[in-house]
Amino acid sequence: MTTYVITVPGTFTAGIGDDERTRLSRALRPADPHHTRMGDAQDLDPLTVNEDDTFTIRLAVEADSVPDAEQDARRFADSALQAAGLDASDAPLGPAVVTGIDSEL
């Protein structure tokens, strides 16, 4: 298994309140990329929200392959958004992409 840092972009269609943002950050904590060498070195936050309500979720995911990592990250991001009280119409996600591989190679 390899640890991948996956980035999942999205947009809050109606903005995001402080309570929702706190719940979302809490739900993302288990996959915080700070737990990887890259995340620690590059100070990768799990959630970045821009002024135009677009956002980026960065997750550390253990998987056997890139497609598996991207799929797992997408599921985790969907689950975290639901835990924050948001659904796919409130926060549609873009494609998940690998932005780093944390490996001993």
C-alpha positions as CSV (number, residue, x, y, z in Angstrom):
1,M,0.0,0.0,0.0
2,T,1.1,3.5,-0.8
3,T,0.0,6.8,0.8
4,Y,-1.3,9.3,-1.7
5,V,-2.2,12.9,-1.2
6,I,-5.4,13.4,-3.2
7,T,-6.9,16.8,-4.0
8,V,-10.7,17.1,-4.6
9,P,-12.0,20.5,-5.7
10,G,-15.6,21.7,-5.3
11,T,-17.9,24.6,-5.0
12,F,-20.3,25.6,-2.2
13,T,-23.3,26.7,-4.2
14,A,-24.8,28.7,-1.3
15,G,-21.7,29.5,0.6
16,I,-20.7,27.8,3.9
17,G,-21.4,28.9,7.4
18,D,-19.0,28.7,10.3
19,D,-20.8,25.7,11.9
20,E,-20.8,23.7,8.7
21,R,-17.1,24.6,8.1
22,T,-16.2,23.4,11.6
23,R,-18.1,20.2,11.1
24,L,-16.5,19.6,7.8
25,S,-13.0,20.3,9.1
26,R,-13.7,17.8,12.0
27,A,-14.9,15.2,9.5
28,L,-11.8,15.6,7.4
29,R,-9.4,15.2,10.3
30,P,-8.8,11.4,10.0
31,A,-7.4,11.9,6.5
32,D,-5.4,15.1,7.2
33,P,-2.4,15.3,4.8
34,H,-0.3,16.8,7.6
35,H,0.3,13.1,8.7
36,T,2.4,12.6,5.6
37,R,5.9,13.9,5.0
38,M,4.6,16.1,2.1
39,G,1.8,17.5,4.1
40,D,4.1,18.4,7.0
41,A,6.7,19.9,4.7
42,Q,4.3,21.8,2.6
43,D,1.7,22.7,5.3
44,L,-1.2,21.1,3.4
45,D,-4.5,21.9,5.0
46,P,-7.3,19.5,4.6
47,L,-9.7,22.2,3.6
48,T,-9.1,25.5,1.8
49,V,-12.1,27.8,1.0
50,N,-11.7,30.6,-1.5
51,E,-13.5,33.9,-1.5
52,D,-15.6,32.8,-4.5
53,D,-16.9,29.7,-2.5
54,T,-14.8,27.3,-4.4
55,F,-12.9,24.9,-2.2
56,T,-10.2,22.3,-2.1
57,I,-10.1,19.2,0.0
58,R,-6.7,17.5,0.5
59,L,-6.7,14.0,1.9
60,A,-4.1,11.3,2.7
61,V,-5.3,8.0,1.4
62,E,-3.7,4.6,1.6
63,A,-4.4,2.5,-1.5
64,D,-2.9,-0.1,-3.9
65,S,-3.3,2.1,-7.0
66,V,-3.9,5.7,-8.2
67,P,-7.5,4.9,-9.3
68,D,-8.3,3.3,-6.0
69,A,-6.8,6.2,-4.1
70,E,-8.8,8.7,-6.1
71,Q,-12.0,6.7,-5.6
72,D,-11.4,6.3,-1.9
73,A,-10.7,10.1,-1.5
74,R,-13.9,11.0,-3.4
75,R,-16.0,8.7,-1.1
76,F,-14.3,10.1,2.0
77,A,-14.9,13.7,0.8
78,D,-18.6,12.9,0.1
79,S,-19.0,11.4,3.5
80,A,-17.3,14.4,5.2
81,L,-19.6,16.8,3.4
82,Q,-22.6,14.7,4.4
83,A,-21.4,14.8,8.0
84,A,-21.3,18.5,7.8
85,G,-24.9,18.6,6.6
86,L,-24.1,19.3,3.0
87,D,-25.2,17.2,0.0
88,A,-24.1,17.0,-3.6
89,S,-26.3,20.0,-4.6
90,D,-24.8,22.1,-1.8
91,A,-21.2,21.2,-2.6
92,P,-20.6,19.5,-6.0
93,L,-17.2,18.0,-6.3
94,G,-14.8,18.0,-9.2
95,P,-12.6,15.1,-10.2
96,A,-10.2,13.7,-7.5
97,V,-6.5,13.9,-8.6
98,V,-3.2,12.7,-7.1
99,T,-1.1,15.6,-6.0
100,G,1.5,13.7,-4.2
101,I,2.8,10.2,-3.3
102,D,4.3,9.6,0.1
103,S,6.6,6.7,-0.4
104,E,10.0,5.5,0.8
105,L,11.2,5.1,-2.8
